[in-house]
Amino acid sequence: MMTDYADRIRKYNRAGQVQHEWWEELADHIEKLELEVEALDYDRVASWSDGYEAGKKAMENKVGMIGVETVEEHEDGSATYQFHLDDYTRKILAEEGLKLVLYCAAAKLDMGLVYDFITDHMEYNKDEIRSDD
């Protein structure tokens, strides 16, 4: 099933909020990945999915905890934070971080582009909220 993600990214890029060549590249990668997903062997994927769903059910009722232990503010305005994580949260964050790295590798995207996309998206949403006022 094809999504409209690639079209939405192109529309966002062409709306004049930001215009980067890599937005078009990202949209092209998304379309390519969607075509690859359509070509997958669904029996094999289903067996992976069963294991994933079993693990997901086992973790559904758990809540992780992240706490800020210390904040050290620097003269240049930046800050260094130290966090406390319970074991469950540490495991989930490691899994999500690895998942992000693997998705970026599969899409042949530099992780910096993903973070730039998130930052641009936040700015775009901020502008949308202001224009609604």
N, C-alpha and C positions, 0 to 999 in steps of 0.2 A: 504494500500500500504506500503510495507516494504521499508525502506531506507537502505543505505549502511553505516549509521553512526557507527553501532557496529563494522562492519568489518574494517572501517577506523581507529577506535580507537585501535582495536587490532593490526592493521598493524603499526600504529604509536608507540604503546608500544613495539612491537617486533623489531622495526627498530633500537633499541639500544639507541635512544635519551634519553628516560626515561623508567624505568621498575618498575612499581608498581603493586602490587596485585590489588589495587583498580581500576586500568585501566580496568582489566578484569571484575571486579565486575560492573563497569560502563557500559561496553559493554553488560553484561548479563542483567542489569536493562533496558537498551535501548531496547534490544530484547523483554523483557517481556512487557514493555510499548507498543511497537508496536503491539504485539499480543493482548493486551487489547484494543487498539484503533480499531483494526480490528473487535473486537467483540462488539463494541458499537452499541447502538440503534441509527441509523442515523437520524430517524425522530425527536427524542428528541434533538440530537446534532444540527440538522438543525434549530430548533426553537431557541436554544441558539445562534447559529451563526447569525441568522437574527437580533437579538438584538445587537450583537457585531458589525455587519457590519453597522447598522444604526448609532451606536455611533461613529464608525470609520469614516464614511463619514462626520459626523458633525464636526470632529476634523481635517480632512485632510488639511485644509487650514491654520491651526494655527501653529505658530512657537513659541517655548518656548525660554526663555532666562535664562542663568546661568551666573552670574558674580562673580568674585573673589573680595570680599570686603577687606579682610586683609590676610596677610601672616606673621606668626610669626615663624622665624627660631630659632631652639634650638641648644645648644652647641654640642649635640650628632649627629648633622647632620639631624635630623628629622625636620619636620615643621608642624605647625597647620594652617589650612586654614579655613576661614569663607566665605561662599558663599551667594549671593543674588539670589533668585529664584522668578520669577513671579508666580502668583497663578496657571496658567495653567501648568507650568513646575513642580511645587510642586506636583500637582495632578498626572501627568504622572509618575513622579519618584516614588511616593507612590504606584501607580498601578503596575509598573514594578517590584518594590522591593517585593511587596506582591506576584506577579506572580512567581518570582524566588523562594521565600520561599515555595509556594505551589507546584511548580514543584519538588523541592528538597524533600519535604515531600512525594509526590506521588512516587518518585523514591527511597525513603528511603536513600537519600544521605545527608551527612553532608555538609552544605554550604561551609565549608572550603575546601572540595574536589573540589567543582566547581571552587573556586577561584584558587586553585592549578592547576587545569586543564587549566584555562585561562593563568596563568603565564607560565606553561610549554609550552602551545601552542605559546605564544609570543616568548619564547626562541627558540622553534623549527623553527618558521618562520624566526627569525633572522639568525639562522644557515643556513636555506635554501637560504636566500638572499646572505649570504656570499659565499656559495658554488657555486652560479650562477656567481659570479664575476670572 
